[in-house]
Amino acid sequence: KQEVTQIPAALSVPEGENLVLNCSFTDSAIYNLQWFRQDPGKGLTSLLLIQSSQREQTSGRLNASLDKSSGRSTLYIAASQPGDSATYLCATIQGHSGAGSYQLTFGKGTKLSVIP
Amino acid sequence: GAVVSQHPSRVICKSGTSVKIECRSLDFQATTMFWYRQFPKQSLMLMATSNEGSKATYEQGVEKDKFLINHASLTLSTLTVTSAHPEDSSFYICSATLGKGAQGYTFGSGTRLTVV
């Protein structure tokens, strides 16, 4: 059974700093990996999707890397802003034979606070 | 981009009553929709996978008679919490995907259910 771990559980940084969020997973047989952002009491917003054949994806100030063989992914946020404060979740996408579809397995998230 | 609408965002109901939550894909046809439950400070737990025109596939430990899922069209899935109890109070989130989910997921904004 896939297990996804995110470290640290919480992180507080001053505005303007660059930061890295870590995600590790036990089963490297993933199809893709997706990073999400969740604001308090809200749903999930997709940030980046990395296909298993890719090593990284970039969107604006965000860069996500994937090392499938070692079971690791990182999310790099450049020049952090207070508006980046949220919980960041990573999820692996794998086949799910029971439902005939692919399935996400989530980590517990990293709660990021960017201090003005 | 793909948008998933979820309603209501908040609902309070009395014990013993039923509550229906709707999940709509607004600009794409979702052959597969997923329902998640999230406890405070925990990650998302998959409850069931809903395929259009067929019965939902429930995860182990999820009562299918308690959580009724209907996916009557390619743009709408509903979750009905029947005979609600206070322990059903939680945050419920749906997601939808094109195809079987290999290319990423789009999430609704979530529903906060409080059973009194």
Chai-1 contact restraints between the chains, C-beta under 6 A:
chainA,res_idxA,chainB,res_idxB,connection_type,confidence,min_distance_angstrom,max_distance_angstrom,comment,restraint_id
A,Y31,B,A102,contact,1.0,0.0,6.0,A-B,restraint_1
A,Q34,B,G104,contact,1.0,0.0,6.0,A-B,restraint_2
A,K42,B,S109,contact,1.0,0.0,6.0,A-B,restraint_3
A,G43,B,I93,contact,1.0,0.0,6.0,A-B,restraint_4
A,G43,B,F107,contact,1.0,0.0,6.0,A-B,restraint_5
A,G43,B,G108,contact,1.0,0.0,6.0,A-B,restraint_6
A,G43,B,S109,contact,1.0,0.0,6.0,A-B,restraint_7
A,G43,B,G110,contact,1.0,0.0,6.0,A-B,restraint_8
A,L44,B,F107,contact,1.0,0.0,6.0,A-B,restraint_9
A,L49,B,G104,contact,1.0,0.0,6.0,A-B,restraint_10
A,G98,B,T57,contact,1.0,0.0,6.0,A-B,restraint_11
A,A99,B,T49,contact,1.0,0.0,6.0,A-B,restraint_12
A,A99,B,T57,contact,1.0,0.0,6.0,A-B,restraint_13
A,S101,B,T32,contact,1.0,0.0,6.0,A-B,restraint_14
A,S101,B,T49,contact,1.0,0.0,6.0,A-B,restraint_15
A,S101,B,K100,contact,1.0,0.0,6.0,A-B,restraint_16
A,S101,B,G101,contact,1.0,0.0,6.0,A-B,restraint_17
A,Y102,B,K100,contact,1.0,0.0,6.0,A-B,restraint_18
A,Y102,B,G101,contact,1.0,0.0,6.0,A-B,restraint_19
A,Y102,B,A102,contact,1.0,0.0,6.0,A-B,restraint_20
A,F106,B,S43,contact,1.0,0.0,6.0,A-B,restraint_21
A,F106,B,L44,contact,1.0,0.0,6.0,A-B,restraint_22
A,K108,B,S43,contact,1.0,0.0,6.0,A-B,restraint_23
